Amino acid sequence: MSDQKNSVRTRRSGAFRRTAEPSRLDQPREARTGLLPRPHLDPDAFGRFAERFARFMGTGAFLVGMSLFIVIWVTWNVAGPQALRFDPRWFILLNLIFSTQASYAAPLILLAQNRQDDRDRVTLEQDRGRDERNLADTEFLTREVASLRLAMRDTATRDFVRSELRSLLEEMEDRGYLRSPQKPERHTAE
């Protein structure tokens, strides 16, 4: 019976033939070995190369070098010896070189921009987290300062205590419980 699980009866012959086990989604596929080994490309290394390439294409050195290349190309193919001209009409080969360069440059520049966007997104998230922590700290300190101010209103300050003591002393003197302080008399010897 278990043998029939992996077998299928064919219509014509009525015999069982062995079929491959159906692939299961909960198990990884077995590694396939090809004729040629697959090269391992590190995406970060390729991304760094793309960024360096895009950075170089935006420099003045690249623009000057490209301009010199074009001037030399056109001059050679217009004013050079007839037998040595290799792109004589309409500069078709030069256009092909530019098209090839553009077809490689555009994706590399886009890759560099995507990597920069990813870095900017991470930086923005870190800044947002830092700002939220700073806001929470500021709100906490504001609440603490407000509670200290409220507590200070209930606390007797030195000036308050002095004024209360003075008013009590004056009240006691008015009622006659205390004698007002007088200067001691000096006894003179007669």
Backbone bond lengths (Angstrom), bond angles and torsions (degrees), N, CA, C in turn:
res aa  C-N    CA-C-N  psi(-1)  N-CA   C-N-CA  omega(-1)  CA-C   N-CA-C  phi
1 M - - - 1.436 - - 1.515 111.18 -
2 S 1.364 116.96 -44.07 1.455 119.14 179.95 1.518 110.27 -65.76
3 D 1.312 115.97 -28.37 1.455 119.62 178.07 1.524 110.05 -68.94
4 Q 1.313 117.20 -30.00 1.449 120.36 -178.78 1.526 111.90 -78.12
5 K 1.334 118.02 -16.58 1.457 120.92 176.99 1.522 111.30 -59.39
6 N 1.309 115.62 -45.05 1.448 121.13 -176.64 1.523 111.88 -95.15
7 S 1.310 117.74 13.03 1.457 121.64 -178.33 1.517 109.37 -119.06
8 V 1.297 115.56 154.51 1.456 121.75 178.59 1.519 107.33 -130.16
9 R 1.318 117.38 135.22 1.468 121.49 178.55 1.518 107.21 -83.74
10 T 1.283 116.92 126.67 1.461 120.55 177.90 1.514 109.82 -83.63
11 R 1.306 117.37 150.10 1.456 122.03 -177.06 1.520 112.84 -68.90
12 R 1.298 114.49 -44.37 1.478 117.58 -172.80 1.516 112.63 -67.78
13 S 1.316 114.97 -55.80 1.464 116.93 -172.92 1.520 112.97 -89.50
14 G 1.302 116.94 -20.57 1.450 119.29 -177.10 1.512 112.10 76.74
15 A 1.314 118.47 0.22 1.463 121.87 -179.08 1.532 109.54 -89.04
16 F 1.323 113.60 159.16 1.462 118.98 176.88 1.514 109.42 -87.97
17 R 1.303 114.88 137.83 1.469 117.87 173.00 1.516 108.23 -124.79
18 R 1.306 115.75 145.43 1.464 122.32 -175.70 1.529 109.20 -77.22
19 T 1.311 116.32 133.10 1.471 120.71 177.67 1.520 108.23 -118.00
20 A 1.293 115.82 162.34 1.459 120.69 178.80 1.520 109.43 -70.60
21 E 1.325 115.56 147.48 1.456 120.09 178.05 1.518 108.94 -65.17
22 P 1.315 116.56 139.04 1.462 117.43 177.50 1.529 109.79 -65.39
23 S 1.308 115.72 146.13 1.461 118.57 -177.71 1.519 109.20 -73.26
24 R 1.307 115.64 140.25 1.452 121.32 -179.88 1.514 108.33 -100.68
25 L 1.299 116.09 140.81 1.450 120.68 -177.47 1.520 112.57 -78.57
26 D 1.327 117.27 -19.64 1.449 119.42 -178.07 1.524 113.45 -88.77
27 Q 1.314 117.07 0.26 1.461 120.98 179.62 1.521 108.88 -125.80
28 P 1.342 116.56 140.36 1.461 118.36 178.94 1.523 111.14 -70.00
29 R 1.308 114.83 152.39 1.461 119.60 176.59 1.509 110.58 -69.42
30 E 1.302 114.36 153.92 1.458 118.52 176.26 1.525 108.35 -73.18
31 A 1.307 114.69 148.55 1.461 119.35 -179.81 1.522 109.23 -67.50
32 R 1.307 115.64 132.69 1.461 120.32 178.38 1.523 108.63 -93.42
33 T 1.253 115.57 136.20 1.459 119.39 176.61 1.514 107.86 -101.42
34 G 1.300 115.97 124.70 1.451 121.06 179.45 1.510 110.73 -97.71
35 L 1.294 115.20 178.75 1.456 119.54 178.00 1.516 111.48 -71.09
36 L 1.325 114.93 -39.05 1.465 119.66 179.46 1.524 109.44 -112.34
37 P 1.310 116.35 141.47 1.470 117.40 177.82 1.536 109.86 -69.68
38 R 1.318 114.82 142.50 1.463 119.35 178.09 1.520 109.00 -80.63
39 P 1.316 115.93 132.34 1.474 117.17 177.66 1.529 110.21 -72.39
40 H 1.288 115.64 140.48 1.463 120.78 178.35 1.525 108.27 -92.73
41 L 1.321 116.30 113.83 1.458 121.24 178.38 1.513 109.00 -104.71
42 D 1.296 115.09 122.83 1.453 120.67 176.93 1.527 107.84 -78.45
43 P 1.329 118.68 117.04 1.461 119.89 -177.09 1.529 112.83 -62.70
44 D 1.334 117.08 -33.41 1.464 118.47 178.98 1.520 111.57 -69.33
45 A 1.334 117.24 -38.79 1.464 120.23 178.58 1.518 110.00 -64.57
46 F 1.337 116.27 -41.92 1.461 119.30 178.79 1.528 110.37 -67.23
47 G 1.320 117.23 -37.46 1.463 120.72 177.52 1.517 111.86 -65.09
48 R 1.347 116.44 -40.17 1.470 119.15 177.15 1.518 110.92 -64.04
49 F 1.353 115.82 -39.34 1.469 119.54 176.68 1.527 109.96 -61.89
50 A 1.332 117.23 -43.52 1.464 121.08 -179.88 1.524 110.88 -61.70
51 E 1.336 116.70 -39.91 1.461 119.32 178.71 1.520 111.69 -66.54
52 R 1.340 117.10 -41.70 1.467 119.32 177.94 1.527 110.77 -63.65
53 F 1.336 115.80 -41.09 1.464 120.49 179.78 1.532 110.35 -63.81
54 A 1.329 117.00 -46.24 1.469 120.61 -179.82 1.521 110.61 -65.05
55 R 1.332 117.03 -38.26 1.456 120.30 177.87 1.521 110.45 -64.69
56 F 1.342 116.81 -41.06 1.462 120.49 -179.74 1.523 110.88 -66.53
57 M 1.341 117.49 -38.95 1.465 119.63 -178.84 1.522 112.25 -67.14
58 G 1.311 117.54 -17.73 1.456 120.66 178.97 1.522 113.56 -94.49
59 T 1.317 117.42 6.55 1.467 119.34 -177.54 1.517 110.86 -93.50
60 G 1.306 114.54 161.11 1.463 120.53 176.43 1.520 111.34 -67.14
61 A 1.327 117.78 -32.65 1.464 120.87 179.94 1.527 110.49 -61.43
62 F 1.338 116.87 -41.30 1.456 119.65 178.32 1.525 110.63 -64.45
63 L 1.331 116.70 -45.23 1.468 120.15 -178.95 1.527 111.78 -63.89
64 V 1.319 117.48 -41.44 1.466 120.48 177.78 1.526 109.66 -65.84
65 G 1.332 116.90 -45.05 1.465 120.27 179.61 1.518 111.81 -61.72
66 M 1.328 117.41 -43.89 1.459 120.83 178.50 1.526 111.03 -64.70
67 S 1.319 116.93 -39.84 1.468 120.33 179.00 1.527 110.54 -64.50
68 L 1.333 116.89 -43.51 1.469 120.01 177.57 1.525 110.88 -62.12
69 F 1.322 117.23 -41.74 1.454 121.70 178.86 1.533 110.45 -59.32
70 I 1.330 116.91 -45.68 1.467 120.80 -179.50 1.521 111.09 -65.43
71 V 1.338 117.39 -44.54 1.467 120.90 -179.98 1.527 110.20 -60.83
72 I 1.330 117.03 -44.56 1.467 120.11 179.71 1.525 109.94 -65.30
73 W 1.320 117.77 -43.33 1.476 122.51 -179.91 1.527 110.56 -59.08
74 V 1.333 115.38 -51.29 1.471 119.56 -177.47 1.519 110.34 -66.37
75 T 1.313 117.75 -43.78 1.465 120.42 -179.95 1.524 110.72 -61.11
76 W 1.312 116.98 -44.50 1.466 120.27 -179.24 1.527 111.19 -63.18
77 N 1.312 117.30 -42.05 1.454 120.40 -175.90 1.524 113.77 -83.77
78 V 1.330 118.04 -9.25 1.470 120.86 175.84 1.522 110.40 -103.02
79 A 1.327 117.25 -46.68 1.458 120.55 -172.94 1.527 113.36 -107.43
80 G 1.317 118.73 -4.57 1.460 121.06 -178.33 1.531 111.49 -74.51
81 P 1.327 116.39 172.71 1.464 119.92 177.92 1.534 110.43 -59.73
82 Q 1.312 115.05 140.01 1.463 121.90 -175.43 1.529 111.46 -56.21
83 A 1.300 117.45 -40.42 1.463 121.02 -175.88 1.532 112.16 -72.14
84 L 1.329 118.05 -23.60 1.468 121.21 -176.47 1.528 113.46 -100.54
85 R 1.316 118.51 3.53 1.460 121.16 177.72 1.534 108.42 -75.59
86 F 1.304 117.37 128.24 1.461 120.34 -176.83 1.531 112.57 -110.24
87 D 1.319 118.55 -9.31 1.465 122.26 177.51 1.529 107.45 -139.17
88 P 1.330 116.32 68.05 1.463 119.48 -166.72 1.531 115.84 -71.05
89 R 1.311 118.76 -39.84 1.459 118.96 -173.34 1.506 111.72 -115.71
90 W 1.285 117.21 132.15 1.469 125.80 172.25 1.534 113.63 57.52
91 F 1.277 116.85 7.95 1.469 121.88 175.44 1.529 112.29 51.14
92 I 1.296 116.18 51.48 1.462 122.01 -178.50 1.531 110.99 -64.62
93 L 1.312 117.19 -41.60 1.470 120.20 179.61 1.531 110.75 -65.31
94 L 1.319 117.04 -39.01 1.469 120.63 177.61 1.535 110.26 -63.43
95 N 1.328 116.99 -41.62 1.467 120.78 176.56 1.526 111.08 -62.77
96 L 1.329 116.95 -40.06 1.456 120.63 177.58 1.528 110.95 -62.54
97 I 1.313 117.18 -40.73 1.474 121.08 178.07 1.525 110.27 -64.16
98 F 1.339 116.56 -44.08 1.469 119.53 178.15 1.525 111.96 -62.96
99 S 1.323 116.81 -41.04 1.465 120.16 179.39 1.520 111.00 -64.13
100 T 1.316 116.46 -42.08 1.464 120.25 178.75 1.527 110.64 -64.40
101 Q 1.317 115.61 -43.72 1.459 119.63 178.53 1.527 110.34 -61.57
102 A 1.314 117.86 -43.94 1.465 120.97 -179.38 1.518 111.19 -66.52
103 S 1.335 117.44 -37.37 1.461 119.53 -178.77 1.530 111.61 -68.18
104 Y 1.318 117.82 -25.84 1.458 120.47 175.73 1.524 111.48 -90.18
105 A 1.312 116.86 -35.40 1.465 120.30 -175.19 1.525 111.55 -69.32
106 A 1.325 117.60 -41.96 1.466 119.80 -175.82 1.523 112.49 -60.29
107 P 1.335 120.50 -49.82 1.472 118.07 178.62 1.523 113.28 -65.50
108 L 1.338 116.87 -34.27 1.463 118.46 178.83 1.525 110.55 -66.57
109 I 1.317 116.79 -39.93 1.463 120.30 178.04 1.523 110.01 -65.97
110 L 1.327 117.94 -41.33 1.457 120.91 177.52 1.528 111.49 -63.09
111 L 1.329 116.50 -40.37 1.462 119.97 177.53 1.529 110.37 -62.08
112 A 1.330 115.94 -43.55 1.469 119.87 178.52 1.532 110.63 -62.82
113 Q 1.328 117.05 -39.63 1.463 120.19 178.12 1.524 111.25 -66.35
114 N 1.316 117.18 -39.38 1.467 120.14 178.27 1.519 111.32 -63.52
115 R 1.334 116.06 -41.57 1.458 119.11 177.84 1.525 110.65 -64.11
116 Q 1.336 116.67 -39.73 1.461 120.08 178.00 1.526 110.39 -65.99
117 D 1.325 116.97 -38.92 1.471 120.39 176.48 1.523 110.84 -61.73
118 D 1.341 116.45 -40.56 1.465 120.03 178.17 1.526 111.09 -63.07
119 R 1.348 115.71 -43.67 1.469 119.20 177.88 1.525 110.80 -63.67
120 D 1.337 116.53 -41.70 1.458 120.23 178.75 1.528 111.06 -63.38
121 R 1.326 116.83 -38.67 1.462 120.85 179.66 1.530 109.95 -64.43
122 V 1.321 116.78 -43.97 1.469 120.08 179.18 1.527 110.21 -64.42
123 T 1.331 116.47 -43.07 1.463 120.68 178.96 1.523 110.47 -62.91
124 L 1.333 116.18 -41.25 1.460 120.40 178.69 1.522 110.87 -63.15
125 E 1.334 117.44 -42.41 1.462 120.40 178.41 1.524 110.90 -64.15
126 Q 1.332 117.06 -40.29 1.459 119.94 178.07 1.526 110.49 -65.53
127 D 1.341 116.67 -42.79 1.463 120.34 177.91 1.525 111.00 -62.81
128 R 1.327 116.35 -41.43 1.465 120.04 179.24 1.525 110.30 -63.14
129 G 1.327 117.20 -43.08 1.464 120.38 177.75 1.521 111.74 -62.91
130 R 1.343 115.94 -42.81 1.460 120.32 178.69 1.530 110.41 -64.07
131 D 1.336 116.56 -41.80 1.464 120.39 178.78 1.524 111.35 -63.90
132 E 1.340 117.10 -39.82 1.465 120.05 178.08 1.525 111.03 -64.53
133 R 1.350 116.48 -40.18 1.467 118.99 177.46 1.528 110.34 -65.91
134 N 1.337 117.18 -41.30 1.467 120.07 178.77 1.526 110.85 -63.65
135 L 1.330 116.70 -40.43 1.455 120.33 178.27 1.523 110.74 -63.98
136 A 1.338 116.37 -43.59 1.466 119.85 178.18 1.531 110.62 -62.47
137 D 1.338 116.73 -42.65 1.465 119.96 177.87 1.523 111.00 -62.67
138 T 1.333 116.40 -42.85 1.462 120.63 -179.66 1.523 110.84 -64.21
139 E 1.340 116.79 -42.77 1.464 119.46 177.99 1.522 111.07 -64.20
140 F 1.327 117.14 -39.57 1.462 120.54 177.92 1.526 110.32 -62.12
141 L 1.344 116.33 -47.41 1.463 119.65 -179.68 1.529 111.16 -64.12
142 T 1.332 117.08 -36.13 1.464 120.17 177.74 1.525 110.54 -63.70
143 R 1.328 116.62 -43.85 1.465 120.23 177.20 1.530 111.12 -62.72
144 E 1.334 116.78 -39.99 1.461 120.30 179.68 1.528 110.98 -65.10
145 V 1.338 116.72 -43.93 1.467 120.08 179.35 1.525 109.56 -63.92
146 A 1.334 117.31 -41.33 1.464 120.22 178.66 1.518 110.70 -62.95
147 S 1.337 117.76 -42.13 1.474 119.75 179.23 1.529 110.57 -66.91
148 L 1.329 118.05 -35.90 1.466 120.22 176.72 1.516 110.82 -65.59
149 R 1.321 116.95 -39.84 1.464 119.84 178.18 1.528 110.59 -63.66
150 L 1.336 116.28 -42.23 1.459 118.80 177.76 1.528 110.90 -64.42
151 A 1.312 116.69 -40.09 1.459 120.44 179.80 1.521 110.90 -67.73
152 M 1.319 117.41 -34.86 1.464 121.13 179.82 1.520 111.36 -68.81
153 R 1.315 117.71 -27.12 1.461 119.60 177.94 1.525 110.15 -68.47
154 D 1.293 117.18 -32.17 1.462 120.98 179.98 1.524 112.28 -84.93
155 T 1.297 118.11 -14.63 1.458 122.16 -177.83 1.523 109.23 -87.51
156 A 1.321 114.74 136.99 1.463 119.46 179.56 1.520 108.88 -77.32
157 T 1.303 115.58 125.24 1.450 119.31 176.79 1.525 108.91 -87.92
158 R 1.267 118.48 170.20 1.456 123.90 -178.65 1.529 110.73 -61.89
159 D 1.312 115.78 -44.46 1.468 119.40 -179.53 1.525 110.85 -64.61
160 F 1.326 116.29 -39.23 1.467 119.80 178.40 1.510 110.88 -62.82
161 V 1.335 117.54 -45.80 1.460 121.60 -179.43 1.521 110.17 -62.70
162 R 1.323 118.14 -42.77 1.471 121.22 179.40 1.532 111.10 -61.71
163 S 1.317 115.07 -45.23 1.469 117.05 -178.76 1.524 110.76 -65.85
164 E 1.313 119.13 -37.18 1.463 121.53 177.63 1.525 111.01 -66.13
165 L 1.338 116.94 -41.59 1.464 119.93 178.36 1.529 111.10 -64.65
166 R 1.316 117.73 -40.94 1.467 120.53 178.17 1.528 110.98 -61.60
167 S 1.353 114.19 -44.51 1.477 116.46 -179.10 1.528 110.67 -65.83
168 L 1.355 118.50 -35.85 1.467 120.89 176.34 1.524 111.23 -66.29
169 L 1.322 117.08 -42.79 1.464 120.10 178.47 1.531 110.97 -61.53
170 E 1.320 116.55 -43.53 1.465 119.84 179.84 1.523 110.25 -64.05
171 E 1.304 117.09 -39.60 1.458 121.01 179.35 1.524 110.68 -65.70
172 M 1.339 117.63 -41.32 1.465 121.63 179.21 1.522 110.60 -66.65
173 E 1.332 117.02 -38.06 1.457 120.32 177.57 1.526 109.86 -66.44
174 D 1.315 116.64 -40.30 1.461 120.15 179.88 1.525 110.43 -63.50
175 R 1.278 118.34 -35.96 1.462 122.22 -179.20 1.531 111.10 -83.10
176 G 1.251 117.04 -12.90 1.443 120.78 175.74 1.500 114.62 91.62
177 Y 1.286 116.32 13.29 1.469 117.59 178.75 1.518 111.33 -76.52
178 L 1.264 116.85 -25.80 1.462 121.12 -179.52 1.518 108.18 -125.06
179 R 1.303 113.17 146.96 1.445 117.02 172.16 1.494 107.05 -89.68
180 S 1.253 116.81 142.49 1.449 119.14 177.88 1.510 108.03 -67.17
181 P 1.232 115.62 140.58 1.474 117.54 -177.45 1.524 109.84 -65.06
182 Q 1.304 113.56 128.25 1.461 119.37 177.19 1.498 108.51 -115.59
183 K 1.266 112.33 157.78 1.452 117.09 177.94 1.524 107.89 -73.02
184 P 1.310 116.46 136.19 1.469 117.66 179.33 1.540 110.64 -64.02
185 E 1.317 113.69 141.79 1.476 117.94 179.11 1.495 109.46 -77.89
186 R 1.295 112.39 146.50 1.476 116.91 178.72 1.496 108.26 -99.21
187 H 1.255 110.92 131.78 1.474 114.90 177.99 1.516 107.85 -88.21
188 T 1.270 114.45 129.73 1.457 118.46 177.82 1.544 109.01 -102.77
189 A 1.202 115.35 140.52 1.453 119.98 -179.39 1.522 108.84 -81.64
190 E 1.295 115.08 125.71 1.448 118.46 -179.27 1.460 112.02 -101.43
